[in-house]
Amino acid sequence: MHVNINDVSGTEISSGTIERILLKSNVTASGDLTVKHYVMTEGGQIAYDEPLTEYQHYTIQGVVARGGPNGDLVHGDSAIFVPCSDRFPSEGTTPNARHILAHSGEGKVRVLTLAHKIPQPNFRWAKGRIKNLFQVPQYHSSRQMVGYTQIFTEEEHAIMGALRMHGIDIQTNPPGYKLPDHKNPEEILYVLRGEGEVTSGDNTYKVSPGSLSYTPEGEVHSITNTHKSLPLQYLAVEFVNQEKMWAARAGMSMEK
């Protein structure tokens, strides 16, 4: 499945905030994943309060204030993980990860939000985390010459108490390079810079900045940088059932 933000109509959900739904849960294999893109200008903010949902945000551009206009500042190229904990329950309400991201500073703010429904609250000790791309060293595969920057590793998401999130990283493919056919858990790719092609199953899509590609678990896919001189850079996020995965590694079985 592929879509580009330029092909999706935006909706003004509040003053200064435009929302585009790039991926709806009913077209995903799990039926629980939604991806939205937001553009905020002065005065804009987004309030998240879906019940039993854990969030992974990525600030593509600009500065957001977490918690409202006077909240903590989070700069561009940052990952924000927000779990849904029942640590401070309210009687008669379903646990939710209520939080706000607000516009701060000059210019437009662009935020990509991945929201995954979960069957129960995250672990009580689960806490939100923020990390910037430039806090993490970049690694290169000597065989593939691909740059990898794991903002949150798979292990970090597990330690933070995630039930579905399974790593978020920035990958950079050099000009003309094709990342070979491979399989992953359920995954989304979001193109930040450059142009190329994504093949997923029997379908091939041209991608450019703002392109989102969704691949269900186990589907063979690849990505190619078709440009002769510029790199192709994209965000990659995977999703797994953390409890089942760790139980399987421990040789245990779990009922569905």
C-alpha positions as a printed NumPy array, in Angstrom:
array([[  0.   ,   0.   ,   0.   ],
       [  1.352,   3.434,  -0.932],
       [  0.185,   7.033,  -0.611],
       [  1.755,  10.496,  -0.852],
       [  0.643,  13.437,   1.273],
       [  0.135,  15.481,  -1.912],
       [ -2.659,  13.084,  -2.899],
       [ -4.478,  13.319,   0.45 ],
       [ -6.85 ,  16.154,   1.284],
       [ -6.105,  17.97 ,   4.509],
       [ -8.678,  18.795,   7.178],
       [ -8.362,  21.761,   9.532],
       [ -9.073,  20.057,  12.859],
       [ -8.403,  23.23 ,  14.869],
       [ -7.076,  26.716,  14.257],
       [ -3.576,  26.405,  12.78 ],
       [ -3.616,  22.596,  12.472],
       [ -4.104,  20.591,   9.261],
       [ -4.494,  16.806,   9.497],
       [ -3.989,  14.236,   6.732],
       [ -4.798,  10.575,   7.307],
       [ -2.185,   8.579,   5.399],
       [ -3.071,   5.112,   6.655],
       [ -6.375,   3.928,   8.097],
       [ -6.551,   0.947,  10.41 ],
       [ -9.069,  -0.91 ,   8.232],
       [ -6.517,  -1.366,   5.426],
       [ -3.783,  -2.783,   7.677],
       [ -3.251,  -6.466,   8.376],
       [ -3.466,  -5.963,  12.14 ],
       [ -6.459,  -3.633,  11.901],
       [ -4.983,  -1.509,  14.682],
       [ -2.491,   0.901,  13.064],
       [ -3.24 ,   4.466,  11.951],
       [ -0.76 ,   6.985,  10.494],
       [ -1.483,  10.715,  10.335],
       [  0.483,  13.725,   9.106],
       [  0.044,  17.15 ,  10.699],
       [  1.06 ,  20.645,   9.657],
       [  0.887,  23.304,  12.371],
       [  1.291,  27.055,  12.125],
       [  1.231,  29.648,  14.908],
       [ -1.395,  28.766,  17.509],
       [ -1.812,  25.212,  16.254],
       [ -1.858,  22.212,  18.538],
       [ -2.885,  18.546,  18.535],
       [ -4.586,  16.804,  21.449],
       [ -4.233,  13.018,  21.53 ],
       [ -6.599,  11.063,  23.766],
       [ -7.604,   7.839,  22.012],
       [ -8.239,   5.07 ,  24.566],
       [ -5.888,   2.078,  24.724],
       [ -3.466,   3.481,  22.157],
       [  0.312,   3.881,  22.207],
       [  1.881,   6.606,  20.09 ],
       [  5.117,   7.084,  18.203],
       [  5.622,  10.604,  16.826],
       [  8.371,  11.936,  14.581],
       [  8.924,  15.686,  14.189],
       [  9.786,  16.091,  10.525],
       [ 10.234,  19.862,  10.674],
       [ 10.106,  22.673,  13.207],
       [  9.794,  22.792,  16.983],
       [  6.892,  21.45 ,  19.043],
       [  6.05 ,  22.076,  22.677],
       [  5.097,  18.833,  24.399],
       [  2.299,  19.378,  26.883],
       [  0.988,  22.614,  25.371],
       [  2.357,  26.013,  24.28 ],
       [  4.453,  26.346,  27.458],
       [  5.635,  22.742,  27.515],
       [  9.017,  21.146,  26.893],
       [ 10.506,  22.022,  23.5  ],
       [ 11.18 ,  19.194,  21.063],
       [ 13.195,  20.036,  17.959],
       [ 12.937,  18.652,  14.441],
       [ 14.124,  15.104,  13.672],
       [ 13.031,  13.86 ,  17.097],
       [ 11.163,  10.68 ,  18.016],
       [  8.57 ,  10.893,  20.804],
       [  7.213,   7.673,  22.323],
       [  4.049,   7.959,  24.439],
       [  2.665,   4.815,  26.118],
       [ -0.839,   4.31 ,  27.482],
       [ -0.426,   3.574,  31.178],
       [ -3.024,   3.092,  33.916],
       [ -0.611,   4.442,  36.499],
       [ -2.943,   7.348,  37.306],
       [ -6.415,   5.919,  36.576],
       [ -9.59 ,   7.982,  36.534],
       [-12.707,   6.209,  37.722],
       [-15.1  ,   5.315,  34.936],
       [-12.683,   6.074,  32.08 ],
       [-10.68 ,   3.814,  29.776],
       [ -6.909,   4.365,  30.099],
       [ -5.528,   6.694,  27.437],
       [ -2.232,   8.379,  26.641],
       [ -3.596,  11.913,  26.697],
       [ -0.985,  14.44 ,  25.612],
       [ -0.638,  17.603,  23.532],
       [  1.851,  18.716,  20.888],
       [  1.752,  22.444,  20.132],
       [  3.411,  24.712,  17.581],
       [  6.414,  26.634,  18.864],
       [  8.887,  29.015,  17.258],
       [  8.814,  30.265,  13.682],
       [  7.585,  28.637,  10.503],
       [  5.585,  25.486,   9.929],
       [  5.779,  22.375,  12.062],
       [  5.323,  18.94 ,  10.479],
       [  4.649,  15.872,  12.61 ],
       [  4.113,  12.233,  11.635],
       [  2.006,  10.319,  14.17 ],
       [  1.773,   6.533,  14.346],
       [ -1.01 ,   5.324,  16.64 ],
       [ -1.418,   1.628,  17.441],
       [ -4.353,   0.199,  19.371],
       [ -3.373,  -2.121,  22.224],
       [ -5.452,  -4.768,  24.048],
       [ -4.612,  -3.493,  27.529],
       [ -2.696,  -0.573,  29.062],
       [  1.072,  -0.508,  28.748],
       [  2.99 ,  -1.725,  31.77 ],
       [  2.527,   0.52 ,  34.779],
       [  6.175,   1.604,  34.729],
       [  6.077,   2.471,  31.023],
       [  7.161,   6.063,  30.455],
       [  7.4  ,   8.379,  27.468],
       [ 10.773,   9.078,  25.901],
       [ 12.169,  11.695,  23.506],
       [ 15.331,  11.308,  21.461],
       [ 16.76 ,  13.394,  18.631],
       [ 18.3  ,  11.925,  15.5  ],
       [ 21.585,  13.707,  16.176],
       [ 21.943,  12.13 ,  19.613],
       [ 22.495,   8.775,  17.915],
       [ 25.58 ,   7.68 ,  15.924],
       [ 25.04 ,   6.599,  12.326],
       [ 26.208,   3.16 ,  11.263],
       [ 27.005,   1.953,   7.768],
       [ 26.734,  -1.573,   6.458],
       [ 30.048,  -2.371,   4.773],
       [ 28.25 ,  -4.849,   2.504],
       [ 25.305,  -2.666,   1.54 ],
       [ 26.7  ,   0.865,   2.07 ],
       [ 23.41 ,   1.866,   3.677],
       [ 23.351,   4.347,   6.554],
       [ 21.342,   3.302,   9.621],
       [ 20.49 ,   5.559,  12.534],
       [ 18.342,   3.777,  15.108],
       [ 16.67 ,   6.486,  17.156],
       [ 14.927,   3.888,  19.316],
       [ 16.187,   0.326,  18.975],
       [ 13.866,  -2.658,  19.222],
       [ 15.249,  -3.348,  22.694],
       [ 14.653,   0.246,  23.819],
       [ 11.002,   0.124,  22.821],
       [ 10.627,  -3.104,  24.802],
       [ 12.372,  -1.614,  27.847],
       [ 10.148,   1.486,  27.629],
       [  7.138,  -0.799,  27.959],
       [  5.871,  -0.719,  24.365],
       [  3.355,  -3.408,  23.451],
       [  3.476,  -2.904,  19.658],
       [  6.25 ,  -0.443,  18.687],
       [  9.429,  -2.262,  17.636],
       [ 12.176,   0.182,  16.7  ],
       [ 12.306,   3.436,  14.743],
       [ 15.228,   4.309,  12.526],
       [ 16.351,   6.532,   9.674],
       [ 17.869,   4.723,   6.699],
       [ 19.857,   6.387,   3.921],
       [ 20.428,   4.622,   0.592],
       [ 23.179,   5.926,  -1.726],
       [ 22.405,   6.863,  -5.355],
       [ 21.416,   3.89 ,  -7.496],
       [ 21.367,   1.444,  -4.595],
       [ 18.666,  -1.204,  -4.115],
       [ 18.007,  -2.626,  -0.668],
       [ 17.479,  -6.315,  -1.546],
       [ 14.218,  -8.227,  -1.158],
       [ 13.575,  -8.979,   2.502],
       [ 10.851,  -9.638,   5.07 ],
       [  9.998,  -7.747,   8.248],
       [  7.282,  -7.529,  10.855],
       [  4.436,  -5.141,  10.017],
       [  6.224,  -1.98 ,   8.852],
       [  5.802,   1.522,   7.477],
       [  8.341,   3.537,   5.48 ],
       [  8.011,   7.311,   5.196],
       [ 10.247,   9.099,   2.686],
       [ 11.983,  12.222,   3.988],
       [ 14.376,  13.07 ,   1.144],
       [ 15.154,  11.839,  -2.351],
       [ 13.242,   9.681,  -4.793],
       [ 13.02 ,   6.008,  -5.588],
       [ 10.837,   2.933,  -5.92 ],
       [  9.328,   0.593,  -3.353],
       [  8.314,  -2.925,  -4.339],
       [  5.945,  -4.718,  -1.972],
       [  4.621,  -8.084,  -3.054],
       [  3.607,  -7.753,  -6.71 ],
       [  3.323,  -3.949,  -6.639],
       [  5.944,  -1.28 ,  -7.36 ],
       [  5.441,   2.38 ,  -6.404],
       [  7.417,   5.523,  -7.146],
       [  8.238,   7.373,  -3.926],
       [  9.316,  10.915,  -3.072],
       [  9.226,  13.139,   0.039],
       [  5.893,  12.605,   1.781],
       [  5.403,   9.064,   0.467],
       [  4.197,   6.416,   2.911],
       [  4.552,   2.713,   2.174],
       [  2.878,   0.046,   4.315],
       [  3.984,  -3.6  ,   4.315],
       [  2.179,  -6.326,   6.287],
       [  4.183,  -8.851,   8.277],
       [  6.085, -11.35 ,   6.15 ],
       [  5.513,  -9.676,   2.77 ],
       [  8.642,  -9.526,   0.597],
       [  9.626,  -5.945,  -0.198],
       [ 12.561,  -3.8  ,  -1.338],
       [ 13.417,  -0.132,  -1.841],
       [ 15.579,   1.382,  -4.58 ],
       [ 17.176,   4.809,  -4.868],
       [ 16.578,   5.714,  -8.515],
       [ 18.43 ,   9.042,  -8.399],
       [ 21.887,   9.256,  -9.979],
       [ 23.469,  11.653,  -7.491],
       [ 21.299,  12.201,  -4.385],
       [ 20.667,   9.886,  -1.411],
       [ 17.253,   8.458,  -0.545],
       [ 16.372,   8.865,   3.138],
       [ 13.345,   7.402,   4.874],
       [ 11.879,   6.657,   8.279],
       [ 11.242,   2.977,   9.063],
       [  9.074,   1.763,  11.952],
       [  8.174,  -1.844,  12.76 ],
       [  5.336,  -3.249,  14.866],
       [  5.117,  -6.575,  16.704],
       [  3.156,  -8.187,  19.498],
       [  5.85 ,  -7.732,  22.137],
       [  4.323, -10.178,  24.627],
       [  4.051, -13.002,  22.094],
       [  7.518, -12.312,  20.711],
       [  9.254, -12.45 ,  24.091],
       [  7.179, -15.45 ,  25.188],
       [  8.219, -17.296,  22.027],
       [ 11.872, -16.493,  22.669],
       [ 11.491, -17.908,  26.169],
       [  9.915, -21.08 ,  24.801],
       [  6.499, -20.242,  26.235],
       [  3.094, -20.248,  24.572],
       [  0.359, -17.636,  24.905],
       [ -3.311, -17.833,  24.135],
       [ -4.547, -15.361,  21.555]])
